[in-house]
Structures are given as structure tokens and as C-alpha cells.
Amino acid sequence: MHNAAMDAVTAGDGQEGLAGLADGVLRSLDRYLYRARQYGLTATLAIPGRLLGLLMSPGQGGIDGHVVGLLQQRYEALLEADLANVEQGIYPRELLYQLPLLSYLRQLPAAVGDLPRFLWRSFTEQHDDLPAHVDRSRYPRYYLRTFHWQTDGWLSERSARLYDPSVEFLFAGTADTMRRMAIPPLVEALRGIDRPRVLDIACGTGRFLLQLNRALPQAKLYGLDLSAPYLAHAATLLAGCDASLVNDNAEAMPWAAGSFDAVASVFLFHELPADARRRVAREALRVLKPGGRLVVCDSAQLADSGDLEPVLHRFPATYHEPYFKGYLRDDIAALLSDVGFTVESSEPYLVSKVVVARRPNRAVRRGTARR
């Protein structure tokens, strides 16, 4: 009996040892394969990206060596943070490899075919070259622009289909990685909640919601966006996920106060004028439960990334970003504090940042119960 018990313990220790060894091997492979993939993507996309930048802004010179070195350091730190989040169990390792490169490459002919229109729109500054059928009365005036000089702005199926490949091209394969940096504070905030309700403001094509679903499979996800074509694309991408998508304006959300345990916003605020940023922030505060967490992932700003000022100023000069210069000086952390949030942290990640804030623990006013 004693020997049988000892054998069982030894067998258990052996299984745990093998599991630990396998886990160590997997981590080592991840560090090699993931890094090789990311370096390959960045190197592959950097050259055509630079050529496009020269076509769009031929007068721009090179980037200072100090700034290049800083970007390299931030790039390394971003990859390390991504790997660490997987090793700590914050999100599954599949997210390291979820970028659908072949699917994006299939969109390359359409993107290349659109390049002459893209360049002509930039050179002639056609800010509102939108589809003729668009009912402009349905949208805020600031929304009716060809952001990034992309054909149809946010208002066509074609634009929605090309958006994710274009963004990954622009950020040399790091866009999804930067989005993932918003996941850890959400996972931390929602621990112990059996069925948390999470809203993604301006969810676009649904890329962040898809990653969030893998990290928080127990969560009920909601996506809000003004673009019906982008939401249609998101519905296809999120097929099989527990996600509800709503076509509406983030400045006046269609939910009662205290409806959500957490709210996220990914690459929205830099697309808004200053007054709209504040209206969206107030709405996020309103729809959060007392103590609920807001996580904003957006472009870096001068408050946290002053050393990158030459790079940050290039972006609106090359790609049509009408509100970006004002955004650079409109620190998100200060903005959120001004509208009533308690700001917990603000961290830079490559050319982005993640700001974490909470709604103070005050009682929700009568008549604003969750619906």
C-alpha cells in the first residue's frame, strides 16, 4: 500500500515535470517563432511603407537616429510585453499568431488598384470624397471625411474590407499587438465576475473584440460603431462569439447608466475633435457601473512621448487626420480626470498608449438601472 502510494506520487511528480518541461519548450519556441514572424513582418512592410510615405509627402526628410533608436527600444518592449502577457496567462498564446496574413494578402490587388485614387485624393485634398448615396444628415459633420485618404471614408463595404490590412501595413505588423495591450487591465478588472458585460466603443471591424473574446470567453461583449458597413464586417469576423453589435453614436449611447462592468476604446479619440472626445468620455463614465474600468488604447501623445514628436507630426502630414494635431496635446489622462474618472495609469507602447481609469464608487441615480 505504501509502495502504491509512493508510485502514485512519483507518477504525479513525473507528469508535472513533463508538463513543466513541455511548457518551457513551448515558451522558448514562442520566443523564437513569434519574434521571427514579427521581425519578418516589420522588415517586409517597412520598405513599401517608406516608399508610400515619400509619395504622399515627398518633402519629408529622414528620421533622426536618436528617434530611430527609441522606436527600436519601444518595439522590443512591445514584443516582450506581448510574450509576458501570454506567459502570465492573461491571454492565450494563439493571439500571438492570429494575424490572418494570407487573408490580408488577398486584399493586396484591391489595395494596389486603389492607390491612384488614394494619391489623387491626397494631392487634391478631397476631404469629403464620399459615396453619393450616403445620407449625410445621419452623421456628425466631423465624421464625413475621407480619414487616411481611404476611399469612401468609413462608409462602404470596400473600406471595411481593406481597413485591417491597411492598418497592419501602416504599422508594420504591430497594430494588433498594440491593441492587445488594452487586454490585461480589462482581465484584471473583471476577475471574479461570472458574466461581465464589456463594451467596445467604436469597435470598427471587430478586431479588438475578437481578441478580447479569446481572453475573456465568459464575457458578454458589445460593440458600438457609427458605420453600418464596418459593423457588417465585424459581424462576419465575430461569428460564433457572444457579441452584440449596435449602430449608433458614441456621443449619445443607447444604454442606461451603469450598464457595463468595463468599457474599452481602441484608436478612437485621435479621430475626434476635442469637444466630441469629451462627450464620448462622459458617456463612457455614464454607462459604466460604479467602480467599473475604462481602458483607452490610442496613439501616443506629447505628454508621454515627447521624444517621438517628429514621428507623431509626420502622421497627420502624410495621412489625412484632421484632429490629430489637437489630439497630440490633449492628454487623455487629464481629459478623463476632468470628466470625472479616477485615472489609474498611462503607459506608452511603441507609438500608442494605454490609459486605465475607473468610475468612482458613487451610487447610480434612481431611474438609471441597467436595461
WOKACOR-V504786 format. One record per run of one state. SS is the DSSP state (h for helix, s for strand, l for the rest). FROM is the first residue (numbers start at 1). LEN is the number of residues. If there is no record, write none. Layout:
{{SS | FROM | LEN} {SS | FROM | LEN}}
This chain:
{{l | 1 | 1} {h | 2 | 55} {l | 57 | 8} {h | 65 | 23} {l | 88 | 5} {h | 93 | 5} {l | 98 | 3} {h | 101 | 6} {l | 107 | 1} {h | 108 | 17} {l | 125 | 11} {h | 136 | 3} {l | 139 | 2} {h | 141 | 3} {l | 144 | 3} {h | 147 | 3} {l | 150 | 7} {h | 157 | 14} {l | 171 | 4} {h | 175 | 6} {l | 181 | 2} {h | 183 | 7} {l | 190 | 7} {s | 197 | 5} {l | 202 | 5} {h | 207 | 9} {l | 216 | 4} {s | 220 | 6} {l | 226 | 2} {h | 228 | 10} {l | 238 | 5} {s | 243 | 5} {l | 248 | 12} {s | 260 | 7} {l | 267 | 2} {h | 269 | 3} {l | 272 | 2} {h | 274 | 14} {s | 288 | 12} {l | 300 | 2} {h | 302 | 17} {l | 319 | 5} {h | 324 | 5} {l | 329 | 3} {h | 332 | 8} {l | 340 | 1} {s | 341 | 9} {l | 350 | 2} {s | 352 | 8} {l | 360 | 12}}
